Amino acid sequence: MRTMSKRSTVYFDESLHEALRLKAAHTHRSVSDIVNDAVRAALAEDQEDLASFNERARESTLSYEELLDDLKAHGKL
């Protein structure tokens, strides 16, 4: 089943466009497929980053002064 597509105009730097066209020809894929895959990968990475940030938000925090005190107490300073 084919998904619905939307048309959009994207302006690439000339050198990027040339590299993209060459990659498309070399891999027997369309420029649109390559760009869609790259955007999906970037969005998936953003989603992973946000999940990590949300996980880390629950961690307790330590002030700089508390960190220095802890390092001194354990003989690291």
Buried (B, 14 or more C-beta within 10 A) or exposed (E): EEEEEEEEEEEEEEEEEEEBEEEBEEEEEEBEEBBEEEEEEEEEEEEEEEEEEEEEEEEEEEEEEEEEEEEEEEEEE
